[in-house]
Amino acid sequence: MPGDNRILAPLFASRNSAMLALLASLWLVVFLMTRLVLAGASINDWLSEASLAHLASILLHAMAFDIAFLAYAALPASLLLLLIPENWWHKALLPASLFLMLFVATCEWFFWDEFGARFNFIAVDYLVYSEEVISNIRESYPLPLILGSLAVLAGLITLGLQPLLHRHVLTKPCLGNWQARIAMPALLSLPALLCFAVVDQDSLPTTQNSYLRELGSNGPYQFFAAFRNNTLDYDQFYAGLAPDDISSTLHQEIRELRSTPTGNLPFDIHRHIDNPGLPARHSVVLVTIESLSARYLGSFGDTRGLTPNLDELRRHSLFFNNFYATGTRTDRGLEAVTLSVPPTPGRSIVKRIGHESGYGALGQQLRAQGYDSVFVYGGRGYFDNMN
């Protein structure tokens, strides 16, 4: 339609489109340079299993993730261009964008150096527990020097790009009418929807070498994918044993007096416990307290009298002084104590919406024995999805 041409024709030749194209090109250069640096840093880990030609094919494959990320990022960027005055594009927007690109690339380098991977759910956890992580980073790295160097480098690149910016971007016509301004984000939503339908984690390169597989992905894309999927590849980041070793160790650990296995499958732990006599009907009170170390308890030698009720309860109870929860945080500790499971990769079970039931929890086992099980929580209900 003629009306559509009047809107779309100036759109592709506009100053906004040229600025988006410049930023996208800079992102692509940063992505390529990041991959080459990471590939060089881990060359001994992949060169024995792949040739340079194989690496080149993976780098070409990786452009799909780069384009997918840019398709998503173009939407908020186009809206940002409408909000920021155009005379500030070369003064603030370009240097800020370059600083962000260099900052992400630097973070990828340090993350790769520690984990041998692109951004994943570990990076998401870093943001969730930012107070502890930032304190650790400040102690481990010269942040002022790193950030200052990135700011200087972004400024120098901005100065070098000024002729290109004035010649090919700022000379373009502006988006004058509101129809064209609305049409740009609407039009950019189409490639974003296409990438959402076509590109996902299953599109990663099919290779047994984890370094090559990670080189074929995109750091920012992987970060948002990890945030959405809430999971982590267990076999890649956790040490394991051969299945036969696991089976023999498991059965040895659960072997006890008057215990007879009732199954013959490798990982079957069902067994019959012959414990004659009437069961004792004691009350069971399980107290789980945030950040209460054993060194604060009078039962373990503290003389300040901080826990008189717990110390008195210990005197009349069955007491274990060598009992540990495998969880490292509140929600992981709750999983370990109530479900007897190790911490799961990614988000904990209690945080996963839709996983509120279906597990053999301690309360269910007690209820099956005739107990009246009650769970009382003294914290905020929205914390860790406790509601």
C-alpha positions as CSV (number, residue, x, y, z in Angstrom):
1,M,0.0,0.0,0.0
2,P,1.2,3.6,-0.7
3,G,0.7,4.5,3.0
4,D,2.9,1.6,4.0
5,N,5.7,2.7,1.7
6,R,5.7,6.1,3.1
7,I,6.3,4.6,6.6
8,L,8.7,1.7,5.7
9,A,10.9,3.4,3.0
10,P,12.2,6.2,5.4
11,L,12.6,3.5,8.1
12,F,15.4,1.6,6.5
13,A,17.2,4.8,5.4
14,S,16.8,6.6,8.7
15,R,19.3,7.7,11.3
16,N,17.9,5.2,13.8
17,S,18.4,2.3,11.4
18,A,22.0,3.4,10.7
19,M,22.8,3.7,14.4
20,L,21.3,0.2,15.1
21,A,23.3,-1.2,12.2
22,L,26.5,0.4,13.6
23,L,25.9,-1.0,17.1
24,A,25.1,-4.5,15.8
25,S,28.3,-4.5,13.7
26,L,30.3,-3.6,16.8
27,W,28.7,-6.3,18.8
28,L,29.5,-8.8,16.0
29,V,33.1,-7.7,16.0
30,V,33.3,-8.1,19.8
31,F,31.7,-11.5,19.7
32,L,34.2,-12.7,17.1
33,M,37.2,-11.3,18.9
34,T,36.0,-12.8,22.2
35,R,35.7,-16.3,20.6
36,L,39.1,-16.0,19.1
37,V,40.7,-15.0,22.4
38,L,38.9,-17.8,24.3
39,A,39.8,-20.3,21.6
40,G,43.5,-19.3,21.9
41,A,43.4,-19.5,25.7
42,S,42.0,-23.1,25.5
43,I,43.8,-24.3,22.4
44,N,45.4,-27.3,24.2
45,D,41.9,-28.5,25.3
46,W,40.4,-28.7,21.8
47,L,43.2,-28.8,19.2
48,S,43.9,-32.5,19.7
49,E,40.3,-33.3,18.9
50,A,39.5,-30.8,16.1
51,S,41.2,-29.0,13.3
52,L,41.3,-25.3,12.5
53,A,38.8,-26.0,9.7
54,H,36.4,-27.5,12.3
55,L,36.9,-24.5,14.5
56,A,36.1,-22.2,11.6
57,S,32.8,-24.1,10.9
58,I,31.9,-23.8,14.6
59,L,32.5,-20.1,14.4
60,L,30.2,-19.8,11.4
61,H,27.6,-21.9,13.3
62,A,28.0,-19.5,16.3
63,M,26.7,-16.6,14.2
64,A,23.2,-18.0,14.6
65,F,23.4,-17.3,18.4
66,D,25.0,-13.9,17.7
67,I,22.2,-12.9,15.4
68,A,19.6,-14.3,17.8
69,F,21.0,-12.2,20.6
70,L,21.1,-9.1,18.4
71,A,17.5,-9.7,17.3
72,Y,16.4,-9.6,20.9
73,A,18.6,-6.7,21.8
74,A,17.5,-4.6,18.9
75,L,14.0,-4.2,20.4
76,P,15.0,-2.3,23.6
77,A,17.8,-0.6,21.6
78,S,15.3,0.8,19.1
79,L,13.1,2.1,22.0
80,L,16.2,3.6,23.6
81,L,17.0,5.5,20.4
82,L,13.6,7.1,20.5
83,L,14.1,8.3,24.1
84,I,17.7,9.6,23.9
85,P,18.1,13.0,22.1
86,E,20.0,12.4,18.8
87,N,22.7,14.9,19.7
88,W,23.7,12.6,22.6
89,W,24.1,9.5,20.4
90,H,27.8,10.2,19.7
91,K,28.5,11.8,23.1
92,A,26.9,9.2,25.5
93,L,25.2,6.3,23.7
94,L,28.1,5.1,21.6
95,P,30.7,5.2,24.4
96,A,28.3,3.6,26.9
97,S,27.5,0.9,24.4
98,L,31.2,0.2,23.7
99,F,31.9,0.1,27.4
100,L,29.1,-2.4,27.9
101,M,30.5,-4.6,25.0
102,L,34.0,-4.5,26.4
103,F,32.8,-5.2,30.0
104,V,30.8,-8.2,28.8
105,A,33.8,-9.6,26.9
106,T,36.1,-9.1,29.9
107,C,33.6,-10.8,32.2
108,E,33.4,-13.7,29.7
109,W,37.2,-14.0,29.8
110,F,37.3,-14.3,33.6
111,F,34.3,-16.7,33.7
112,W,36.0,-18.8,31.0
113,D,39.3,-18.8,32.9
114,E,37.5,-20.1,36.0
115,F,34.9,-22.5,34.6
116,G,35.9,-23.2,31.0
117,A,32.4,-22.2,29.8
118,R,30.4,-19.3,28.5
119,F,27.8,-17.7,30.9
120,N,25.5,-20.3,32.4
121,F,23.4,-20.6,35.6
122,I,26.5,-20.1,37.7
123,A,26.7,-16.5,36.3
124,V,22.9,-16.1,37.1
125,D,23.7,-17.2,40.7
126,Y,26.4,-14.6,40.7
127,L,23.8,-11.9,40.2
128,V,21.3,-13.4,42.6
129,Y,23.9,-13.5,45.4
130,S,25.5,-10.3,44.3
131,E,26.6,-9.1,47.7
132,E,28.8,-12.1,48.5
133,V,30.1,-12.4,44.9
134,I,30.9,-8.7,44.4
135,S,32.8,-8.7,47.7
136,N,34.8,-11.7,46.6
137,I,35.5,-10.1,43.2
138,R,36.7,-6.9,44.7
139,E,39.1,-8.8,46.8
140,S,40.4,-10.9,43.9
141,Y,40.6,-8.5,41.0
142,P,41.8,-4.8,40.7
143,L,38.4,-3.5,39.7
144,P,39.3,0.2,39.5
145,L,42.1,-0.6,37.1
146,I,40.0,-2.9,35.0
147,L,37.0,-0.7,34.8
148,G,39.1,2.4,34.2
149,S,41.0,0.7,31.4
150,L,37.7,-0.3,29.7
151,A,36.4,3.2,30.0
152,V,39.6,4.6,28.4
153,L,39.5,2.0,25.6
154,A,35.8,2.7,25.0
155,G,36.6,6.4,24.8
156,L,39.4,5.9,22.3
157,I,37.3,3.7,20.1
158,T,34.5,6.3,20.2
159,L,36.9,9.0,19.0
160,G,38.1,6.7,16.2
161,L,34.5,6.1,15.1
162,Q,33.5,9.7,15.0
163,P,34.2,10.2,11.3
164,L,32.2,7.1,10.5
165,L,29.4,8.2,12.7
166,H,29.2,11.7,11.2
167,R,29.5,10.4,7.7
168,H,27.1,7.4,7.7
169,V,24.8,7.9,10.6
170,L,24.2,11.5,11.6
171,T,23.7,12.6,8.0
172,K,20.7,10.2,7.6
173,P,17.2,11.7,7.9
174,C,15.4,11.5,11.2
175,L,12.2,9.6,11.9
176,G,9.8,12.5,11.7
177,N,6.3,11.0,12.0
178,W,4.9,8.9,14.8
179,Q,3.9,6.1,12.4
180,A,7.5,5.4,11.5
181,R,8.6,5.6,15.2
182,I,6.1,3.0,16.2
183,A,6.8,0.9,13.1
184,M,10.5,0.4,13.9
185,P,10.0,-1.6,17.2
186,A,7.0,-3.4,15.6
187,L,9.1,-4.4,12.6
188,L,12.1,-5.5,14.8
189,S,9.8,-7.8,16.7
190,L,9.5,-10.1,13.7
191,P,13.1,-11.4,13.6
192,A,13.0,-11.7,17.4
193,L,10.0,-13.9,17.2
194,L,11.6,-15.9,14.4
195,C,14.8,-16.5,16.5
196,F,12.7,-17.5,19.5
197,A,11.0,-20.2,17.3
198,V,14.1,-21.4,15.6
199,V,17.2,-20.9,17.8
200,D,17.5,-22.6,21.2
201,Q,20.0,-24.6,23.3
202,D,19.5,-27.6,21.1
203,S,21.1,-25.6,18.3
204,L,24.5,-25.7,19.9
205,P,27.2,-27.5,17.9
206,T,27.1,-31.3,18.2
207,T,30.6,-32.1,19.5
208,Q,31.9,-34.1,22.4
209,N,34.5,-31.5,23.2
210,S,32.9,-29.1,25.7
211,Y,35.3,-26.3,24.8
212,L,34.3,-26.3,21.2
213,R,30.6,-26.6,22.1
214,E,30.9,-23.5,24.3
215,L,32.9,-21.6,21.7
216,G,29.9,-22.1,19.4
217,S,27.5,-20.4,21.7
218,N,27.1,-16.7,22.6
219,G,27.8,-15.4,26.1
220,P,24.9,-13.0,26.6
221,Y,22.5,-15.4,24.9
222,Q,23.6,-18.2,27.1
223,F,23.1,-16.0,30.2
224,F,19.5,-15.2,29.5
225,A,18.8,-18.8,28.4
226,A,20.2,-20.0,31.7
227,F,18.0,-17.5,33.6
228,R,15.0,-18.8,31.7
229,N,15.7,-22.5,31.9
230,N,16.9,-22.5,35.6
231,T,19.2,-25.5,35.1
232,L,22.8,-26.6,34.7
233,D,24.4,-29.5,32.9
234,Y,25.2,-31.8,35.9
235,D,27.6,-34.1,34.1
236,Q,29.6,-31.1,32.8
237,F,30.2,-29.4,36.2
238,Y,30.0,-32.1,38.8
239,A,32.4,-35.0,39.3
240,G,31.0,-38.4,39.0
241,L,31.8,-42.1,39.1
242,A,31.2,-45.1,36.8
243,P,27.7,-46.6,37.2
244,D,29.1,-49.8,38.6
245,D,31.1,-48.0,41.2
246,I,28.0,-45.9,42.2
247,S,25.9,-49.0,42.6
248,S,28.4,-50.9,44.7
249,T,29.1,-47.9,46.9
250,L,25.4,-47.2,47.3
251,H,24.6,-50.7,48.5
252,Q,27.6,-50.7,50.8
253,E,26.5,-47.5,52.4
254,I,22.9,-48.7,53.1
255,R,23.9,-52.1,54.4
256,E,23.1,-52.5,58.0
257,L,22.1,-55.1,60.6
258,R,18.8,-56.8,60.1
259,S,18.5,-55.3,56.6
260,T,17.5,-57.4,53.6
261,P,17.5,-56.0,50.0
262,T,14.2,-56.6,48.2
263,G,15.3,-55.7,44.7
264,N,18.1,-56.6,42.4
265,L,18.4,-53.6,40.1
266,P,21.7,-51.7,40.2
267,F,20.3,-48.6,41.9
268,D,17.4,-50.1,43.8
269,I,17.7,-49.3,47.5
270,H,14.4,-50.9,48.6
271,R,15.0,-53.2,51.5
272,H,13.2,-54.9,54.4
273,I,14.3,-53.8,57.9
274,D,13.6,-56.5,60.5
275,N,13.2,-54.4,63.7
276,P,11.1,-56.5,66.2
277,G,9.1,-55.0,69.0
278,L,6.6,-52.2,69.3
279,P,7.6,-48.9,67.6
280,A,8.3,-46.0,70.0
281,R,5.9,-43.2,69.6
282,H,8.1,-40.2,70.5
283,S,7.3,-36.6,69.5
284,V,9.4,-35.4,66.6
285,V,10.4,-31.7,66.5
286,L,12.7,-30.7,63.6
287,V,14.0,-27.1,64.1
288,T,15.8,-25.6,61.1
289,I,17.3,-22.2,61.7
290,E,19.0,-19.9,59.2
291,S,22.8,-19.3,59.7
292,L,22.9,-20.9,63.2
293,S,26.3,-22.5,63.3
294,A,27.1,-25.2,65.9
295,R,29.7,-22.8,67.5
296,Y,26.8,-20.7,68.9
297,L,25.2,-23.6,70.7
298,G,25.9,-24.3,74.4
299,S,25.6,-28.0,73.5
300,F,28.9,-27.6,71.5
301,G,30.7,-25.6,74.2
302,D,29.6,-21.9,73.8
303,T,29.5,-20.2,77.2
304,R,27.3,-17.2,76.3
305,G,24.0,-18.9,76.9
306,L,22.6,-17.9,73.5
307,T,20.5,-21.1,73.0
308,P,19.2,-22.2,76.4
309,N,16.0,-23.8,75.1
310,L,17.7,-25.8,72.4
311,D,20.3,-26.9,74.9
312,E,17.6,-28.1,77.3
313,L,15.8,-29.8,74.4
314,R,19.0,-31.6,73.6
315,R,19.2,-33.1,77.1
316,H,15.8,-34.8,76.6
317,S,16.2,-35.9,73.0
318,L,18.1,-38.2,70.6
319,F,21.1,-36.1,69.7
320,F,23.4,-36.4,66.6
321,N,26.7,-34.5,66.8
322,N,28.0,-35.6,63.4
323,F,25.1,-34.9,61.2
324,Y,25.5,-32.6,58.1
325,A,23.2,-31.1,55.5
326,T,24.6,-31.3,52.0
327,G,22.9,-27.9,51.1
328,T,25.0,-24.8,51.0
329,R,22.2,-22.3,51.3
330,T,18.8,-22.0,53.0
331,D,16.8,-23.7,50.3
332,R,19.4,-26.3,49.7
333,G,19.6,-27.1,53.4
334,L,15.8,-27.6,53.4
335,E,16.0,-29.9,50.5
336,A,18.7,-32.0,52.2
337,V,16.9,-32.2,55.6
338,T,13.4,-32.8,54.4
339,L,13.9,-34.8,51.2
340,S,17.4,-36.4,51.7
341,V,18.5,-35.3,48.2
342,P,21.8,-33.6,47.2
343,P,21.6,-30.1,45.8
344,T,20.2,-30.0,42.3
345,P,22.0,-28.1,39.5
346,G,20.4,-24.7,38.8
347,R,17.5,-23.6,40.9
348,S,16.6,-25.6,44.0
349,I,13.4,-27.7,44.1
350,V,11.6,-25.4,46.5
351,K,12.1,-22.5,44.1
352,R,10.7,-24.3,41.0
353,I,7.0,-23.4,40.5
354,G,4.9,-26.5,40.1
355,H,7.2,-28.8,42.2
356,E,5.4,-28.2,45.5
357,S,4.3,-31.9,45.7
358,G,5.2,-35.4,44.5
359,Y,8.3,-35.9,46.6
360,G,8.8,-38.4,49.5
361,A,9.4,-35.7,52.1
362,L,10.0,-36.4,55.8
363,G,6.6,-35.1,56.7
364,Q,4.9,-37.5,54.4
365,Q,6.8,-40.4,55.9
366,L,5.8,-39.4,59.4
367,R,2.2,-38.9,58.4
368,A,2.2,-42.5,57.0
369,Q,3.1,-43.6,60.5
370,G,0.2,-41.8,62.1
371,Y,1.8,-38.6,63.0
372,D,0.1,-35.2,62.6
373,S,2.7,-33.4,60.4
374,V,2.8,-29.6,60.6
375,F,5.2,-27.2,58.8
376,V,5.6,-23.8,60.5
377,Y,7.7,-21.2,58.7
378,G,8.8,-18.1,60.6
379,G,10.2,-16.1,57.7
380,R,8.7,-14.1,54.8
381,G,6.4,-16.2,52.7
382,Y,7.7,-15.0,49.3
383,F,11.3,-15.8,50.2
384,D,12.5,-18.9,48.2
385,N,8.8,-19.6,47.2
386,M,8.0,-20.7,50.7
387,N,4.3,-20.0,50.3
